[in-house]
Amino acid sequence: MAARSSSRSSAKDRPSYRCTECGWTTAKWLGRCPECQAWGTVEEYGAPAVRTTAPGRVTSAALPISQVDGRQATARGTGVDELDRVLGGGLVPGAVVLLAGEPGVGKSTLLLDVAAKAASEEHRTLYITGEESASQVRLRADRIGALSEHLYLAAETDLSAVLGHLDSVKPSLLVLDSVQTIASPEIDGAPGGMAQVREVAGALIRVSKERGMSTLLVGHVTKDGAIAGPRLLEHLVDVVLQFEGDRHARLRLVRGVKNRYGATDEVGCFELHDEGITGLADPSGLFLTRRDEPVPGTCLTVTLEGRRPLVAEVQALTVDSQIPSPRRTTSGLETSRVSMMLAVLEQRGRISALGKRDIYTATVGGVKLSEPAADLAVALALASAASDTPLPKNLVAIGEVGLAGEVRRVTGVQRRLSEAARLGFTHALVPSDPGRIPDGMRVLEVADIGDALRMLPRRRERDEKTRADAEDHG
């Protein structure tokens, strides 16, 4: 009997293994998690004891939903309009927001600016830094002008010390940079591990809900661009924002991934410069090159970032190749879609000069065009570069191009055309049935790539000459 009890005890105390990315558990160690396919994320942890929970005292009585006061969830503006756009109006009291992005993209700069602008006599702000010293943050605040008497700053990496600051300052907004640097001494594991992140996030979420305090958490990302740490963190918080941008460009985008208080199809645009970061209410100017005369190899399109239309410029350049395998270089565009447009132009558009030439395609201003609505602009830019013929001035091209050469409809055509008309563009190439056309804009519906290529002046003259010759011979 004693031997059986001993075997049960050893089985109960036997360690288990858990994936720090997805939480999958197993009885033995594995180098690769079979659930999320991540390498080196399975770590040992003690098997939890099985307990039962008895009914306890409720914190607040259940009410009919019509009697619940919804005014407590009214959003308060942060003072940064572009961030408020993504959040759905501002920060809701008690909401916990996770902002993730690559190192150096500007997360700390943005949140320090938000912390200063949101601070007031009635609403104090507490900024906790776990990666820098307080003096380093002060230097950044001096540079970007983020100083306020009601903004409190502390450098801490201990969870209990953070909770102590909350008791003394009693802020309305907490900014924690970053959640992976804070650890609890009562939990085993290094900062940033699954157990530590779960404990830190759980404690901050509890205190945020109890005090009605909004919380902004900074999160790290992996080399693949995903939010580092367990996916449990994304499930626990109320809002997940992705901060994107090329460190060599000025443009920064804040994209909503999850939002319990608003839509997830809004995008905030910012410009990062030496004096800090500022919101861009009209960012289309960053993506355009203003010229007096049109240049071959350029075409304009209107892309949708969430629900926000942005006019962007596609550029293409073709040169004679000096090597057997011509180069294909892209920047800001998907290489696979550019290759598809080259194949369509050669087969359906009868342009044979592209196969043996080096081809370079890019966007202006660091914007990335990944939606199929930019296909028509890419194809026209390539055709314009191949024929060394500029497209007409003030022309935008919108549409997806299929492998059969057809131009397909895309979403939000009316919104795209309205944005183009607002910026002064007067001509547009669109798929059939575009809907309501803005005043002062001339829209040409194209059915296939052949119809679109006729916008090239020399090609159009050549087609007319061929047609006239055929009529004479007839």
BELHURA-V508038 format. One record per residue. RES is the residue in one small letter. SS is DSSP state (a for helix, b for strand, c for the rest). D_LAST is the distance of its C-alpha to the last C-alpha in whole Angstrom. Layout:
RES|SS|D_LAST / RES|SS|D_LAST
//
This chain:
m|c|108 / a|a|108 / a|a|105 / r|a|103 / s|a|103 / s|a|103 / s|a|99 / r|a|98 / s|a|99 / s|a|97 / a|a|94 / k|a|94 / d|a|94 / r|c|92 / p|c|89 / s|b|86 / y|b|82 / r|b|80 / c|b|76 / t|c|76 / e|c|73 / c|c|72 / g|c|76 / w|c|76 / t|b|79 / t|b|81 / a|c|84 / k|c|83 / w|c|81 / l|c|78 / g|c|76 / r|b|72 / c|c|72 / p|c|71 / e|c|70 / c|c|68 / q|c|67 / a|c|69 / w|b|71 / g|c|75 / t|c|75 / v|b|78 / e|b|81 / e|b|85 / y|b|86 / g|c|90 / a|c|89 / p|c|90 / a|c|93 / v|c|92 / r|c|94 / t|c|93 / t|c|93 / a|c|95 / p|c|94 / g|c|95 / r|c|96 / v|c|93 / t|c|92 / s|c|90 / a|c|90 / a|c|87 / l|c|86 / p|c|83 / i|a|80 / s|a|80 / q|a|83 / v|c|82 / d|c|82 / g|a|78 / r|a|79 / q|a|81 / a|a|77 / t|c|76 / a|b|74 / r|b|75 / g|c|73 / t|c|73 / g|c|72 / v|c|69 / d|a|66 / e|a|64 / l|a|66 / d|a|67 / r|a|63 / v|a|63 / l|a|67 / g|c|66 / g|c|68 / g|c|71 / l|b|74 / v|b|75 / p|c|79 / g|c|80 / a|c|76 / v|b|76 / v|b|73 / l|b|72 / l|b|69 / a|b|68 / g|b|66 / e|c|66 / p|c|69 / g|c|68 / v|c|66 / g|c|68 / k|a|70 / s|a|73 / t|a|72 / l|a|70 / l|a|73 / l|a|76 / d|a|74 / v|a|74 / a|a|77 / a|a|78 / k|a|76 / a|a|77 / a|c|81 / s|c|83 / e|c|87 / e|c|86 / h|c|84 / r|c|85 / t|b|83 / l|b|84 / y|b|82 / i|b|83 / t|b|82 / g|c|83 / e|c|81 / e|c|82 / s|c|85 / a|a|86 / s|a|86 / q|a|82 / v|a|81 / r|a|83 / l|a|81 / r|a|78 / a|a|79 / d|a|80 / r|a|76 / i|a|74 / g|c|77 / a|c|78 / l|c|81 / s|c|83 / e|c|87 / h|c|86 / l|b|84 / y|b|86 / l|b|86 / a|b|87 / a|b|87 / e|c|87 / t|c|87 / d|b|89 / l|a|88 / s|a|92 / a|a|92 / v|a|88 / l|a|90 / g|a|93 / h|a|91 / l|a|89 / d|a|93 / s|a|94 / v|a|91 / k|c|90 / p|c|86 / s|c|83 / l|b|81 / l|b|81 / v|b|79 / l|b|79 / d|b|78 / s|c|77 / v|a|78 / q|a|78 / t|a|81 / i|c|84 / a|b|86 / s|c|89 / p|c|92 / e|c|93 / i|c|90 / d|c|90 / g|c|87 / a|c|85 / p|c|83 / g|c|80 / g|c|80 / m|a|80 / a|a|83 / q|a|84 / v|a|80 / r|a|81 / e|a|85 / v|a|83 / a|a|81 / g|a|83 / a|a|86 / l|a|83 / i|a|81 / r|a|85 / v|a|86 / s|a|83 / k|a|83 / e|a|87 / r|a|87 / g|c|84 / m|c|82 / s|b|79 / t|b|78 / l|b|76 / l|b|75 / v|b|74 / g|b|72 / h|c|71 / v|b|68 / t|c|68 / k|c|65 / d|c|63 / g|c|63 / a|c|65 / i|b|68 / a|c|71 / g|c|74 / p|c|74 / r|c|71 / l|a|75 / l|a|75 / e|a|71 / h|a|72 / l|a|76 / v|c|74 / d|c|73 / v|b|70 / v|b|68 / l|b|66 / q|b|64 / f|b|64 / e|b|61 / g|c|59 / d|c|59 / r|c|62 / h|c|60 / a|c|58 / r|c|60 / l|b|58 / r|b|60 / l|b|59 / v|b|62 / r|b|60 / g|b|62 / v|b|63 / k|b|65 / n|b|67 / r|c|69 / y|c|69 / g|c|66 / a|c|62 / t|c|61 / d|c|57 / e|c|58 / v|b|58 / g|b|60 / c|b|59 / f|b|62 / e|b|62 / l|b|64 / h|b|66 / d|c|69 / e|c|71 / g|b|70 / i|b|67 / t|b|66 / g|b|63 / l|c|60 / a|c|59 / d|c|56 / p|a|55 / s|a|51 / g|a|52 / l|a|53 / f|a|49 / l|c|47 / t|c|47 / r|c|47 / r|c|45 / d|c|44 / e|c|40 / p|c|38 / v|c|38 / p|c|36 / g|c|37 / t|b|38 / c|b|38 / l|b|40 / t|b|41 / v|b|44 / t|b|46 / l|b|49 / e|b|52 / g|c|54 / r|c|53 / r|b|53 / p|b|49 / l|b|49 / v|b|46 / a|b|46 / e|b|44 / v|b|42 / q|b|41 / a|b|40 / l|b|40 / t|b|38 / v|b|39 / d|b|39 / s|c|42 / q|c|44 / i|c|45 / p|c|44 / s|c|44 / p|c|42 / r|c|44 / r|b|44 / t|b|46 / t|b|46 / s|b|49 / g|c|49 / l|b|46 / e|c|46 / t|a|45 / s|a|44 / r|a|42 / v|a|40 / s|a|40 / m|a|38 / m|a|35 / l|a|35 / a|a|34 / v|a|32 / l|a|30 / e|a|29 / q|a|28 / r|c|26 / g|c|25 / r|c|24 / i|c|27 / s|c|28 / a|c|31 / l|c|33 / g|c|35 / k|c|37 / r|b|38 / d|b|41 / i|b|40 / y|b|43 / t|b|43 / a|b|45 / t|b|46 / v|c|48 / g|c|52 / g|c|53 / v|c|51 / k|c|50 / l|b|47 / s|c|47 / e|c|46 / p|a|42 / a|a|41 / a|a|41 / d|a|38 / l|a|35 / a|a|37 / v|a|38 / a|a|34 / l|a|33 / a|a|36 / l|a|35 / a|a|31 / s|a|32 / a|a|35 / a|a|32 / s|a|30 / d|c|33 / t|c|31 / p|c|33 / l|c|33 / p|c|33 / k|c|37 / n|c|39 / l|b|36 / v|b|38 / a|b|36 / i|c|38 / g|c|37 / e|b|37 / v|b|35 / g|c|35 / l|c|34 / a|c|31 / g|c|29 / e|b|30 / v|b|32 / r|b|35 / r|c|38 / v|c|41 / t|c|44 / g|c|45 / v|a|42 / q|a|44 / r|a|47 / r|a|44 / l|a|42 / s|a|46 / e|a|47 / a|a|44 / a|a|44 / r|a|48 / l|c|47 / g|c|45 / f|c|41 / t|c|39 / h|b|36 / a|b|35 / l|b|33 / v|b|34 / p|c|34 / s|c|33 / d|c|36 / p|c|38 / g|c|40 / r|c|42 / i|c|40 / p|c|43 / d|c|43 / g|c|41 / m|c|39 / r|b|35 / v|b|34 / l|b|30 / e|b|30 / v|c|28 / a|c|28 / d|b|27 / i|a|28 / g|a|24 / d|a|24 / a|a|27 / l|a|26 / r|c|24 / m|c|27 / l|c|27 / p|a|26 / r|a|24 / r|a|22 / r|a|21 / e|a|20 / r|a|18 / d|a|16 / e|a|15 / k|a|14 / t|a|12 / r|a|10 / a|a|10 / d|a|8 / a|a|6 / e|a|5 / d|a|5 / h|a|4 / g|c|0
//
